[in-house]
Amino acid sequence: MMHGPLLVVSTAEKGRGGGHLVRSLVLVRSFRSLNQEAYLYIPELEPQDAVVYMMHAVTVEASWFIGDTETIRKRRWECIILDRFRTAPEEFAQWAALAPLIGIDEGGSQRDSFDFLIDLLPGPPGRVPPNILAPNLLPLPKHRRSSFTVPRRETLKILVTFGAEDPGGLTLPVCLALKAPGQTELTALFGGLHENRVKEQHKAALVAAGIRVVEGMVELREQLAYYDLVVTHFGLTAFESLAARVPVLLLSPGAYHEKLAVHTGFISGGMGKKGAYRLRHILYTKPVLDTQDPKDRKSLLLNDEALKSVGDRCERLRVRYGLNPPEDETASPQGLGDLVRRYTLRVPTVCPVCGGTLPAQDPVCARFPDRTYRRCRRCGIVYLLRSTLHPIAYARDYFFSFYKQQYGKTYLEDFPNLVQNGRKRLQYSKQLLRRSRRNHEGESSRAPVRLLDIGCAYGPFLAAAREEGFLPFGMDPAEDAVRYVRDELHIPAFQGFFPETPVPAEIRATGFDLISLWYVLEHFERPGAVLTELYQLLKPGGVLTFSTPSGSGISGRKSFRGFLEQSPPDHWTLWQPSRTGNILKRFGFKLKKVVISGHHPERFPLVGRFLDKAWRKNGMAYGLFLWISRIFHLGDTFEVYAVRKTAAQEGTVVKSAGGR
């Protein structure tokens, strides 16, 4: 839930229309109605001009506006929401330095750089999809028709509107092209933004042609249902018309709007003034080539089949984008303001591992409704940004219900198998330790080998370590698990979240020879801080070993986006074997060995579905692809064995807590 102030930054640049401006003000008003402190900043307009214009459409208060950039820089913002159409790179960098960024319908080069991206209108194709595509979050009309069917009446009522500005000057040619005496009743709607001499001339020409001219219609979306057809460009009015069940045709002022119109599925006349006559060809059965001769207009007849076809297309779009009638809206969020206000943003200030880059500078790998994944440009780690807190609690259910769902048995039922895995993992660790202790001056080879298992759960690795002659200690956030380790296994253990919970002095003592984290490292929000603390806990020459999911396994290669989508909500980072050595080197560790694990031939493309049968998993085909998976390191998990650098090597260590 948002607690600090929010800043909404809107565009009002000439040629951008007024939809972004009005929508931003409605968003601020929505926040205010929910007792959320929020302000609006408009770079291209003086505050008084913005207030004058928007008073025509939305009830506002002057105190909601901030016009001083210095005031903005001094305040601490919970997040900044940009509705800028196309944000310039230098402007994006300025906002990104102040707070996490949420982009609304961003179409510029910075689209893939936002922490979170919400498309209220479908965005351009070929880009990383937004976190949320939700036209139903727009302020939609309450007054709606029962269907897109055009009622039979003497004249077809057509509304022609190209926003608050009409930058392409399309209103006049469209009205003249569609005018058919006795068959159409046209209304030309002009907004009040950026008045100019050409616009005034167009208004005069429309009045002279007997076409009704309206300026600044208040709450336009509630008036749409009174018309039989709306002609507009790609934007808010087009989707409001769909929600009102009014057939809509588009005409684009430029290539960008036309690309969006076609990609979304609207019927469009194309671009510019020539497109007006293409609309005329769509609506009439006897169109005359591009002419304005009044005699020719008498031969124009409305095409009922064409109107029905337009209505059918609009109905499909209405269903596709969830523009449901009011009675269905109870199941959806109350609006964009309510959605954003409920966010609890978890965005690091720098890369959470190496601490070397700003998140906004790292490319986005994938977006999902509640999270975004970025890849650090410096260290290559894939890390998570969350818009909401994850619901997982590390308690008894985590090891019983959740574990059984994934593996078919509870953690304790799987205990013997986990102990056996622990014995295998300890073999190479023991070899590393023998070499290290032999080479380390003053270390007695007969001293007990102290081991700390972080995230020990119910202690199978601790049990295996004790069998192998180690002096084990455990740590886990689950109280029930720690109690089991102490009372049933009789191994020292303590409860807490590492590294926030300090290791007790009596356990820490002189440090540890080996520290293990089995499928734990990915659960840390700041792995950089964890690696820094592990370096301090380990003795020089001590062994660090861990396992984690692999972004280079068959699942990640088959579909990296699909792999991230299935990633648990508490996995904050995704590691890759090829990048792990350089990351560990930054924190004073030398990588000794990587073991690829988690081989699943049944996940191979094409052949996987034939291998995913229990009776075939022992067959020759399964064995062949298992061999291929091992040879080419296609396992979905991997184990790491590293050694803390000795005193002579510590001068090369680069430490970073990484993030916030």
WOGIGI-V814661 format. One record per pair of residues at least 12 apart in sequence whose ideal C-beta (glycine too) atoms are under 6 Angstrom apart, sorted by the first residue. I is the first residue (numbers start at 1). GAP is how many residues later the second one is. D is the distance in Angstrom with one decimal. If there is no record, write none. Layout:
((I/GAP/D) (I/GAP/D))
This chain:
((1/343/6.0) (2/34/6.0) (2/76/5.1) (2/339/5.2) (4/74/3.4) (5/32/4.3) (5/72/5.9) (6/32/4.3) (6/72/5.7) (7/32/5.5) (7/70/5.1) (7/73/4.7) (8/16/5.0) (8/19/5.6) (8/20/5.3) (8/32/5.0) (8/73/4.8) (9/32/5.0) (9/73/5.0) (10/14/3.5) (10/32/5.3) (10/73/5.1) (11/73/4.7) (11/74/4.9) (12/30/5.1) (12/32/4.7) (12/33/4.5) (13/31/4.6) (14/180/5.3) (15/152/4.4) (16/69/5.3) (17/146/3.7) (17/147/5.5) (17/148/4.8) (18/145/5.8) (18/146/2.5) (18/173/5.2) (18/175/4.7) (19/144/5.9) (19/216/5.1) (19/217/4.5) (20/63/4.9) (20/65/5.9) (22/35/5.2) (24/16/5.9) (24/59/4.8) (25/29/5.1) (25/33/4.8) (25/35/5.9) (26/32/5.9) (26/113/5.5) (27/309/5.9) (27/310/5.6) (28/12/4.8) (28/36/5.5) (30/305/5.6) (30/307/2.8) (31/306/5.0) (34/307/5.4) (36/305/5.0) (39/25/6.0) (39/27/4.7) (40/24/5.7) (40/25/5.5) (41/25/5.1) (47/18/4.7) (47/20/4.2) (53/139/5.8) (53/140/5.9) (56/136/5.9) (56/160/4.7) (77/21/6.0) (77/22/4.0) (79/20/5.3) (79/21/4.7) (79/23/5.8) (79/266/5.8) (80/15/5.2) (80/19/4.8) (80/21/5.6) (81/21/4.7) (82/21/5.4) (83/21/4.2) (86/21/5.4) (86/22/3.1) (87/21/5.3) (87/23/4.8) (92/18/4.4) (96/264/3.6) (100/15/4.7) (100/245/5.0) (100/247/4.1) (101/13/5.1) (101/14/5.2) (102/14/4.8) (103/14/4.8) (104/14/5.6) (105/14/5.7) (105/15/5.7) (105/16/5.4) (107/17/6.0) (111/16/5.8) (112/16/5.0) (112/252/5.0) (113/247/5.5) (115/232/5.2) (115/270/5.5) (116/15/5.1) (116/256/5.9) (116/271/5.6) (117/13/4.2) (117/14/5.4) (118/14/4.8) (119/14/4.7) (120/15/5.9) (120/17/5.8) (120/18/5.3) (122/142/4.7) (125/138/4.9) (128/236/5.4) (128/239/6.0) (129/238/6.0) (131/236/4.5) (131/238/5.8) (132/237/5.5) (135/104/5.1) (135/186/4.3) (136/186/4.4) (136/187/5.9) (136/196/5.5) (137/198/5.8) (137/199/4.5) (140/103/4.3) (141/80/4.1) (141/81/5.4) (141/99/5.7) (141/102/5.7) (141/103/4.6) (143/79/5.0) (143/82/4.8) (144/81/5.8) (144/100/4.9) (144/101/5.5) (145/80/5.0) (145/100/4.2) (147/98/5.9) (148/97/5.2) (148/99/5.4) (148/163/3.3) (148/166/5.3) (148/167/5.3) (150/78/4.8) (150/157/5.1) (155/29/5.9) (155/30/4.3) (156/28/5.0) (156/72/5.0) (157/28/5.0) (157/70/4.8) (157/71/4.7) (158/26/5.7) (158/28/5.0) (158/71/4.8) (159/28/5.1) (159/68/4.4) (159/71/4.9) (160/14/5.1) (160/15/5.4) (160/28/5.1) (160/71/4.8) (161/28/3.9) (161/71/5.3) (161/76/6.0) (162/71/5.5) (163/28/5.8) (164/27/2.8) (164/29/4.0) (165/26/6.0) (165/28/4.8) (165/29/5.2) (167/86/5.6) (168/85/3.0) (170/81/5.6) (171/17/5.1) (172/30/4.2) (172/33/5.8) (173/100/4.3) (173/103/4.3) (174/57/5.6) (174/102/4.5) (175/13/5.3) (175/31/5.8) (175/36/5.1) (176/116/6.0) (177/99/4.1) (177/100/5.1) (177/103/4.6) (180/117/5.9) (180/120/4.4) (183/119/5.5) (186/25/4.9) (187/25/4.7) (187/27/5.9) (188/18/5.2) (188/23/5.7) (188/25/5.1) (189/25/5.0) (189/28/5.5) (190/25/5.1) (192/24/4.7) (221/19/4.3) (224/17/5.4) (224/20/4.3) (224/22/5.1) (225/19/4.7) (227/19/5.9) (229/18/5.2) (230/16/5.4) (230/18/4.6) (231/18/5.1) (233/17/6.0) (233/19/5.6) (233/20/5.9) (233/24/5.2) (234/16/5.8) (234/23/4.7) (234/26/4.6) (234/27/4.5) (242/72/5.7) (242/75/5.6) (242/76/4.5) (242/81/5.2) (243/80/4.1) (247/63/4.6) (247/64/4.7) (247/67/5.3) (248/66/6.0) (249/18/5.7) (249/30/5.6) (250/16/4.8) (250/18/4.2) (251/18/4.8) (251/24/4.8) (252/19/4.7) (258/13/5.0) (265/52/5.6) (267/43/5.8) (267/46/5.8) (277/13/4.7) (282/24/5.6) (283/23/5.9) (284/16/4.5) (284/19/5.9) (285/16/4.6) (285/18/4.6) (286/13/4.9) (286/14/6.0) (286/15/5.5) (343/44/4.7) (344/44/5.7) (344/45/5.2) (346/40/4.2) (347/38/5.0) (348/311/3.4) (348/312/5.3) (349/311/4.7) (350/309/5.5) (351/25/4.2) (352/31/5.3) (352/174/5.0) (352/176/6.0) (352/306/4.8) (352/307/3.6) (353/26/5.5) (353/28/4.5) (353/174/5.1) (353/175/4.8) (353/305/5.0) (354/24/5.4) (354/25/3.9) (354/302/5.7) (355/173/5.6) (355/301/3.6) (355/303/4.0) (356/22/4.2) (357/19/5.6) (357/20/5.4) (357/21/5.3) (359/15/5.9) (362/12/4.2) (362/13/6.0) (362/14/5.4) (362/15/5.5) (363/12/5.8) (365/17/5.9) (366/195/4.7) (366/198/4.8) (370/17/5.4) (370/18/5.1) (371/13/5.7) (371/15/5.0) (372/13/4.4) (373/191/5.3) (379/204/5.3) (380/199/4.1) (381/192/5.5) (382/169/6.0) (382/192/4.0) (383/190/5.0) (384/188/4.8) (390/179/3.8) (390/180/4.9) (392/178/4.9) (394/83/4.4) (394/84/5.0) (395/83/5.5) (396/84/4.6) (399/12/3.9) (411/47/5.7) (415/45/5.4) (418/42/3.6) (419/41/4.6) (419/44/5.4) (419/45/5.0) (422/38/5.6) (422/39/4.0) (422/42/3.2) (423/41/4.8) (426/42/5.0) (428/213/5.7) (429/85/5.7) (429/114/5.3) (429/116/5.7) (432/111/5.0) (433/80/5.9) (433/110/5.7) (436/105/3.6) (440/101/4.7) (448/23/4.2) (449/21/4.9) (449/64/4.8) (450/21/5.1) (450/62/4.8) (450/63/5.2) (451/14/5.1) (451/19/4.4) (451/21/4.8) (451/63/4.6) (452/21/5.0) (452/60/4.7) (452/63/4.9) (453/21/5.1) (453/63/4.9) (454/21/5.1) (454/44/5.1) (454/63/4.9) (454/66/5.9) (455/21/5.9) (455/62/5.8) (455/65/3.5) (456/18/3.4) (456/20/5.0) (457/19/5.9) (457/24/5.2) (458/23/5.1) (458/26/4.9) (459/15/5.8) (459/26/4.1) (459/30/4.9) (462/12/5.1) (462/29/4.9) (463/26/5.8) (472/19/5.5) (473/19/5.0) (473/34/5.2) (474/19/3.5) (475/19/5.8) (477/20/5.1) (479/16/5.4) (482/13/4.5) (499/31/5.7) (499/34/4.1) (511/28/4.4) (512/25/5.6) (512/26/5.8) (513/26/5.9) (513/29/5.1) (514/29/4.6) (515/19/5.7) (515/23/5.8) (515/29/5.6) (516/29/5.0) (517/29/4.1) (518/29/5.2) (519/28/5.5) (521/25/5.1) (521/27/5.1) (522/26/5.1) (522/49/4.4) (522/51/5.5) (523/47/5.5) (525/47/4.9) (526/132/5.6) (526/133/4.9) (527/46/5.5) (528/128/5.0) (528/129/5.4) (528/130/2.3) (529/128/4.3) (531/56/4.1) (532/123/5.0) (532/125/5.8) (535/52/5.6) (535/53/4.8) (538/106/4.4) (540/104/6.0) (540/106/4.7) (540/107/5.4) (541/105/5.4) (542/102/4.9) (543/100/5.8) (544/45/5.7) (544/98/4.8) (545/96/5.0) (546/94/5.4) (547/90/6.0) (547/92/4.5) (548/27/4.9) (549/88/5.5) (550/86/5.8) (550/87/5.7) (550/88/4.8) (551/23/4.6) (551/25/4.6) (552/24/4.7) (553/81/5.7) (553/82/5.4) (553/83/3.6) (554/49/5.1) (554/80/4.3) (555/48/5.5) (555/81/5.0) (558/47/5.4) (577/17/4.8) (577/61/5.0) (580/60/5.8) (584/58/5.2) (586/68/4.7) (587/68/5.9) (588/57/5.1) (588/65/3.7) (589/53/4.2) (589/55/5.8) (590/53/5.2) (591/51/4.9) (592/49/4.9) (592/50/5.9) (592/51/5.8) (593/48/4.3) (594/44/5.7) (594/46/5.9) (595/44/4.2) (596/37/4.5) (596/39/4.2) (596/42/5.0) (597/38/5.1) (597/40/4.8) (597/42/6.0) (598/37/4.4) (598/38/4.1) (598/39/3.4) (599/27/5.8) (599/30/4.3) (599/36/4.6) (601/21/5.6) (601/24/3.6) (601/25/5.1) (601/28/5.9) (604/21/5.7))
